Amino acid sequence: MSNQETEEINELFEHYRFEVDKGQGLLRIDKFLMQRIENASRNRIQNSAKAGNILVNNKAVKQNYKVKPLDVISIVLAYPPREIEIIPQDIPLNIVYEDEDIMLVNKESGMVVHPGVSNYDGTLINALTYYIEHKSPFKSESSQPHLVHRIDKDTSGILLIAKSELAQTRLAKNFFDHTIDRKYQALVWGEPKEEEGTITGHIGRSLKDRRVMTVFPDGEYGREAITHYKILERFGYVTLVECILETGRTHQIRAHFKHIGHPLFNDKTYGGDSILKGTTFTKYKQFVQNCFKLLPRQALHAKQLGFEHPINGKQMEFNSELPEDMKSVIDKWESYTKTKDINN
């Protein structure tokens, strides 16, 4: 039996690694992989080979490569086909870009990305399925939305969607290789000392509450996670930061900033919905409560995305404006800080 390591992460792909036994006879690699990966259809394996996602001893191979004893095989597969039937729904979308192979959508906060338990409809995928079937100027018979990454329900911002399995498979490899550039903006409690820095620490589900992600000592539990950040603006009690993701774990930015003592503003899950810094004056408390009402979610926006087009290889970059709820709260903090400075 071959040794196997499996990896499943928030960037929607699967990574498998096999070390082939000494006694393995010659066998086509597509057949070898179909025997060893559950639910891996021949089509998924072949798309992976076509995309250059099957490596043997660190070199890309075609689907007819014959596996040899002691070969080390690595394969990146796109997110497996959905088991839930998708109901097309005519829900408004903010489409930033579209062609025959990909789409970029500026997702509003409050929208779930894909169907799951308790969210079978009303999701971005329901909306995209309807749009591609009925409204898209760029479609073929096989066009359908394929996820390659996701952002939380209450996080707003840019999301990249593949419209074919080949595009999805190539983008999956780009996420695996960390060649996708992603920038977020977040409003966090307190003031990080350094103007820029890097937060590291393995992220995994809390052993006490499965809904929450926790940062664990390296190697103990969870997956490696790396977030780079720099300060954009300081408001005394809260700080606007830019985050660049090197990895894409579930709740990565939210868990990392909680870990360093600066939870995201109004992030209920990670303790940011309390007044964590500031005075005890009633006026100040009322000011913060008003900000919470204006921004009834964590202050996080997926602002920028840069990547190589999966089919034509063109370098692409997209930027999105901060949504009104975040903008208005940042403006309020800016005014509050200036007023405080004048009064002092």
N, C-alpha and C positions, 0 to 999 in steps of 0.2 A: 504493500500500500504506500502511495506517495505521501510525503510530509506536506501539510497544507496550512497556510496562514490566511485568514480572511479578514478583510477590513471593510466596515460599512460606516460612513460618516455623513454629516449633514450636507456636504456637497454630494449630489445624488449619483454616486457610482459605487461599484463593488470592485475591490482589488483582491486577486487571488495569487498566491505564490506556491509553486510546487517544486519539490526536488525529486527527480525521477529515480526510481529504484535501479540498482545494478542489473537486475534480471529483466528489465523491461525490453520487450521485443519492439522492432520498428513498427511505428503506427502513426498515421496522419495526425497532426496536432489537433485538428478540429474534432476528430473522433475521440482522441485522448481526453480533451477538455469536456466534451459532452458527457462522457462517462463519469467525470469527477465533480462537475458543478451542477448542483440541483437546479432545475428549471432553466437551464441554459439551452435554448433551442439552437439548431444549426445556424439559423439566420442571425441570431445575436452573436454567435462565435465568429461567423463570416464577416459581419459588420465590424467586429473588433479587429479582425485581421486586416480588412480593407483600410481601416483608420490608422493602422500602424500601432495598435494597442497590445499586440501579442509579442513579447520579447522572450527570446531564448538566449541565455547567457549574455544578456544585455543588448542583444541585436534583434531588430524587428524581423519577423518571419511571415511568410504567406501561409494560407490555410492548409496547403498541401505539404508543408514541412514534415519530415518524418522524425518523430521523437526518438531520442537515443538515450541509453543509460547515463545517469548522472547529470542530464540536462537540468538547468535551473530555469523554470518557466514562470513568467509574470504576465498576468492579463488584467486589463482594466475593462470592465463591462459597464455600459450605461445602466441607469436605473431600470429595474425589471418592469415589464409591462404591468399595467394596473389590473387588479382583480375586481375592483369596484366598477360597475357600469356608470359611465359619465353621462349625466343628463345635460344636454346643451341648454344654456340659459342666456337670455338676452340681457346682460348686465353691462352697464357702461364701463369702458376701458380707456385708459390714457396710453395710447400706443405711441411710443417715441420713435420707433423705426421698425420697418418690416421689409423682407424680401422673400424669395422662394424658400429659403432655408432656415431663417431665424427671425425672431421678433424680440423687441425690447419694450417692456411695459413699465410705466411708473405706477407702482401699486400704492393705493391709498391705505392708510392704517385702518384696522378693523376687518380687513378681508383675509380670510384663510387662503393659503396658496393652493392646497390640494385636498380632495375629499379624504375623510377618515372617520373614525368613531365620533359620533355626535355632529359631524360636519359633512353630510353626504351631498349637500348642494349649496349654492350660493358662494362657491369658491372661485378663485381665479381660473382654475382649469375648466370649470363649468362655463365660465364666460368666454374663455379662449376657444373652447370647442364650438360654441355657437358662432363666434366671430369668424373662425376659419371656414366653417360650413356655409355661412350665409352672407358674409360681408367682405371677406378678404379679397383684394385685387391680385394677390399672389398666392395661388394655390394649385395643387394637383390632386389627383384622386387619392394619393397616399398621405397628403398633408394632415397632420394632427399635432396638437401641442405635446411636447416632451420636456419634462423638467430636467434641468442640469444642476440647479441649486435652489435654495429657498430662503425666504426671510420670514421672521415671526409675524403672526397675525397683526400685532399692534406696532410693527415697524413699517415705516413707509419707504418707498424708493424704488430704484432701478432693479429689474429682474430680467434675466436673459432666458429665452425659451427657444428650444430647437423645434423645427417643424418636420424633420425627418429623422429616422433612426441613425443614419450615417452622421448627420450633423450632431446629434445627441452624443454619439459614441466618441467623436473627435473632441467635442467640448468636455466630455467626461475626463479624457486624458489630460486636457489642458488644466482642469481643476486639480487632478491628481499630481501633475508636475508643478503646480503653483505658478503657472504662467498667466493667470488671470489677475489683472490689477483691480482691486476693490477698495474704494474709500468711503467711509461712513463719517457722519457728523453726529456727535452726541453731546448733550448737556449733562454734566455730572456734578454731584454735590462736592463742595469743598474745593481746594486748590492744590493740585499736584505740584510738588516742589520744583521738579525739573521742567524745562520748556519742551522737552521731548524725551521719550523713553520707550522701552519694550517690556511688555508683560508676558511672562511665560508661566507654564504650569499645566500639568495634565488636567483635562476637563472630562468629567464623567457624571452620570446621574447620582444625585445624593443618595446615600445609603439609608437616609431617614425619610426622604420625600422624592419619589420618582419624577415629579413634575419639575424639580429644580436641578440645575446643573451646579456642580461643586468643583473647585480647584483642589487637586490632590498633589501631594509631594511627587516629584518626577518619578515615573516608573512604578508607583504603587498601585495606581488604578486610573482608568480613563485613557484618553488619547492626548498626545502632545498638542499643545495649542500655543500660538505665538501671535500677539497683537502689538503692532507698533503704533505709537500715538504722538501727536504734537499739539501744543496749546494754540488755539486760534484767538481766544479772547477770555480774559479773566473778569469776573463780576464780583469778586470778594467772597460771596457765599457759594456761588456755583461757577463752573468753568465750561466753556465751549471747546471741545476737542475734536480733532480729526483722527480717525483710526484707519490704519491700513492693515488688512488681514493677510497674514502669511498662510494661515490654515483656516478652515471653515467649520468649526465645531458648533453644535447646537448652543444657542445663547452665549456664544464666545465673548463678545464685547461686554454683555451684561454681567456675566459671571466673573470675568477678569477685573472689571472696575470695582465690583463688590469686594473682590479679593484684596485689592490694594487700598480699600477704605474709601472709595469714591463711587458709590452706587449711582446709576443713572437717575436723573430727576424724574420723579413720579413713577418709578419702576416698582410696582406693588410686589412682584415676585421676589425681588432682591433687596427689599427694604428701603427703596428710594421714595416711597410715598409718605414718609415722615419728615419733619423739619430736622435735618441732620446738622445744619450749621446756621448760626445767626443769633440774633438777640432774643430775649424773652418778651419784648414789647408786643402788646396786642396788635398794634398797627402792622408790624412785620409779619406776625402770624397770619393776619388777614390777607396781607399781600401774597404770601406763599400759597394760601388756600385758593385765592383767586387765580393764581398761575396754574394750580392743579386742575381747576375747573376748565380753564382755557385749553389745557393739554392733558386730557384724561387718559394718558398712556405713557409708556416710557419714551423719553426724549431721544429717539434714535432714528436716523434716516440714512438709507443706502444711497449715497450721493453720486458716486462715479464708478464707471465700469469700463475697463480697457481689456481688449482681447484680440486674438487673431481670428478672422472669419474662418469657420470650419471647412468651407468649401473652396473659396477663392484665395484664401491666405492673406487678405488685406487686413492691415492693422486698423482697428476701430476703437473709438473712445466716445463715451456718452456721459453727459453730466445732467443732473436734475436739480431744480430749484428746491430749497427747503419748503415744506408745506406750510400753510398759513398758521396752523396751531403752534408749530415750533417757532416760526418767525415771530409771532406775536409775543410769545413768552420770552424769547431772547431780547426783543425790543423793550419789554417791561423791565427786565433785569438791568438792561443798559441804562434806562431812565432812572431806575431806582438807585443804581450805583452813583450816577452823576449827581442826583439830588442829595444823596448822603455826603458826597465829597464837598458839595457847595455848603451844606449845613455845618460841616466840620471846619 
